[in-house]
């Protein structure tokens, strides 16, 4: 009866994983050979793992990645210009803590979007909020909704992935919008930009040359 009461109390406290682990311990005779501290550690770990996994799932769902990509599944064969060591290092997230940015450029079909999504998923695994969007979708959403809360969301998210950069030249309105976004994010958050245009050719995308510096 005492154990049933404890289990019910754990569930009332929304500690379902601890409750399930406690039931497993009660049904496992060999668990009696462990010290109380060890048994309790298993209960805490079960709850911690459940909540961690739920947070990762929520962050991944909210990120809206184009691909369910992961660093472990990247095919490195034939990927010229991609340094595996550097990518794995970036997947640990130190660039996010330093509010640094990543630019991924190259021709169609080399896996730029997949790589960006893989880095984003790695960030989610570490508990970092991420938003993925194609640049065209970003502009459409911003201009159609005219909602400052949406601008604030893109400005504040710890990691923003802007995909399909440079598919066309920016209008004056788009230039103002992207400039405001970068100014608000600079030194505070991290951005991954993925596109076909190399950085040294970005100035051709802007109608006002002063915006490309």
C-alpha positions in Angstrom: 0.0 0.0 0.0 2.8 2.4 0.9 4.5 1.8 -2.5 1.2 2.3 -4.3 0.7 5.6 -2.5 4.2 6.7 -3.4 3.6 5.8 -7.1 0.4 7.8 -7.1 2.1 10.8 -5.5 4.9 10.7 -8.1 2.3 10.7 -10.9 0.4 13.6 -9.3 3.7 15.5 -9.3 4.1 14.6 -13.0 7.1 12.5 -12.3 5.9 9.6 -14.5 9.3 8.3 -15.4 10.3 8.1 -11.8 7.1 6.2 -11.0 7.6 3.8 -13.9 11.2 3.2 -12.8 10.1 2.7 -9.2 7.7 0.0 -10.3 10.5 -1.7 -12.3 12.7 -1.7 -9.3 9.9 -3.3 -7.2 9.6 -6.1 -9.7 13.4 -6.7 -9.9 14.7 -8.8 -7.0 18.3 -8.1 -7.9 17.8 -4.4 -7.3 17.9 -5.1 -3.5 21.6 -5.6 -3.7 22.1 -1.9 -4.6 22.5 0.9 -2.1 19.6 3.4 -1.6 21.7 6.1 -3.3 22.2 3.9 -6.4 18.5 3.1 -6.6 17.5 6.7 -6.2 20.0 7.7 -8.9 18.3 5.4 -11.3 14.9 7.1 -10.5 16.3 10.6 -11.1 18.1 9.6 -14.3 14.9 8.1 -15.7 13.0 11.3 -15.1 15.9 13.4 -16.4 16.1 11.4 -19.6 12.4 11.6 -20.3 12.3 15.4 -19.9 15.5 15.8 -21.9 14.1 13.7 -24.8 10.8 15.6 -24.7 12.6 18.9 -24.9 14.7 17.8 -27.8 11.6 16.5 -29.6 9.8 19.9 -29.0 12.8 21.9 -30.1 13.2 19.8 -33.3 9.5 20.1 -34.1 9.5 23.9 -33.6 12.6 24.3 -35.7 10.8 23.1 -38.8 13.8 21.6 -40.5 13.5 20.7 -44.2 15.3 17.4 -43.6 15.5 15.2 -40.5 19.3 15.4 -40.8 22.1 14.4 -38.4 25.8 14.8 -38.3 26.2 11.0 -38.0 24.4 10.4 -41.3 26.4 12.8 -43.4 28.1 11.1 -46.4 31.5 12.7 -46.4 32.6 10.9 -49.6 33.2 13.3 -52.4 32.3 16.4 -50.4 35.1 18.7 -51.5 35.6 21.8 -49.4 33.9 20.3 -46.4 36.2 19.6 -43.5 34.8 16.7 -41.4 36.8 17.8 -38.3 35.5 21.3 -38.5 31.9 20.2 -39.0 32.0 17.8 -36.0 33.6 20.6 -33.9 30.8 23.0 -34.9 28.2 20.4 -34.0 29.3 20.7 -30.4 27.9 24.2 -30.4 30.8 26.4 -29.3 30.0 28.9 -32.1 26.6 29.4 -30.7 27.9 30.2 -27.2 30.2 32.8 -28.9 27.4 34.2 -31.0 29.4 33.4 -34.2 27.9 32.6 -37.6 28.4 29.9 -40.3 28.2 30.4 -44.1 27.7 27.3 -46.3 28.1 27.9 -50.0 28.4 25.7 -53.1 26.6 24.5 -56.2 23.2 22.8 -56.3 23.2 19.2 -55.0 26.3 19.2 -52.7 24.2 18.9 -49.6 24.2 22.4 -48.2 20.7 22.3 -46.8 21.3 18.9 -45.3 24.4 20.1 -43.6 22.7 23.2 -42.2 19.8 21.1 -40.9 22.3 18.6 -39.3 24.0 21.4 -37.5 20.6 22.7 -36.4 19.6 19.3 -35.1 22.8 19.0 -33.2 22.0 22.3 -31.5 18.5 21.0 -30.6 20.2 18.0 -29.0 22.1 20.4 -26.8 18.9 22.2 -25.7 19.3 25.2 -28.1 16.2 26.7 -29.8 16.5 26.8 -33.6 14.5 28.2 -36.4 15.0 27.0 -40.0 13.5 29.0 -42.9 14.1 29.5 -46.6 14.9 33.1 -47.2 11.9 33.5 -49.6 9.6 32.1 -46.9 11.1 34.5 -44.4 10.3 37.5 -46.5 6.8 36.3 -47.4 5.9 35.6 -43.8 7.3 39.0 -42.6 5.6 41.1 -45.3 2.3 39.3 -45.2 1.8 39.3 -41.5 3.4 42.7 -40.6 3.8 41.4 -37.1 6.6 42.8 -34.9 6.3 39.7 -32.6 7.4 37.6 -35.7 10.4 39.9 -36.3 11.3 39.6 -32.6 11.1 35.8 -32.8 13.6 35.7 -35.7 15.8 38.3 -34.1 16.0 36.5 -30.7 16.2 32.8 -31.6 19.6 31.5 -30.5 20.3 29.8 -33.9 18.6 30.9 -37.1 19.1 29.0 -40.3 18.5 31.0 -43.5 18.5 28.7 -46.5 18.5 29.4 -50.2 20.4 32.6 -49.8 21.0 34.5 -53.0 18.5 32.9 -55.4 17.7 36.3 -56.6 18.7 39.9 -55.9 17.2 41.7 -52.9 14.7 44.5 -53.3 15.1 47.6 -51.3 12.4 46.4 -48.9 14.0 43.1 -48.5 17.4 44.7 -48.0 16.1 46.9 -45.2 14.4 43.8 -43.6 17.5 41.6 -43.7 19.8 44.5 -42.5 17.5 45.1 -39.5 17.5 41.4 -38.7 21.3 41.1 -38.8 21.8 44.2 -36.8 19.6 42.9 -34.1 21.2 39.5 -34.0 24.8 40.7 -34.3 26.9 39.7 -31.3 23.9 38.2 -29.5 22.9 35.1 -31.5 24.1 32.8 -34.3 23.0 32.5 -37.9 23.7 29.8 -40.5 23.4 31.0 -44.0 23.2 28.5 -46.8 23.2 29.3 -50.5 24.9 29.0 -53.9 26.5 32.5 -53.9 30.0 32.8 -52.3 30.4 35.5 -49.8 32.7 37.5 -52.0 29.9 38.0 -54.5 27.2 39.0 -52.1 27.5 42.7 -52.9 25.9 42.0 -56.3 22.7 40.9 -54.5 22.0 44.3 -52.9 20.6 47.3 -54.7 22.5 49.5 -52.3 26.2 48.6 -52.2 26.6 49.9 -48.7 24.4 47.1 -47.4 26.8 44.4 -48.6 29.7 45.4 -46.4 
